[in-house]
Amino acid sequence: MPQRRYKAEEIIKILREADVLISQGMQTARAARQLGITDKTYYRWRKEYGGMRIDQAKRLKELEKENSRLKRLVADLSLDNQILKEVSRGNF
């Protein structure tokens, strides 16, 4: 069965629906199954997105994307720097 990728907005909506079901007395695992996710997924999402608003989740994803881009940039520049140091020493 193919995995489905949920957007942050969808995850927050599902978490809110799950909270409503749980507050009505339904067990967590049963509420998660009714919403089409596993209870493990529910707990993982709640850990990452619990208490967030949609705009905060969007900002989080943007920052994570920018962070990974900057990390790649630093790695590339460090590699270039190391190569230039070795060439300047004559150890090539």
Secondary structure, DSSP 8 states (H G I E B T S, - for coil): -------HHHHHHHHHHHHHHHHTT--HHHHHHHTTS-HHHHHHHHHHHTT--HHHHHHHHHHHHHHHHHHHHHHHHHHHHHHHHHHHHT--
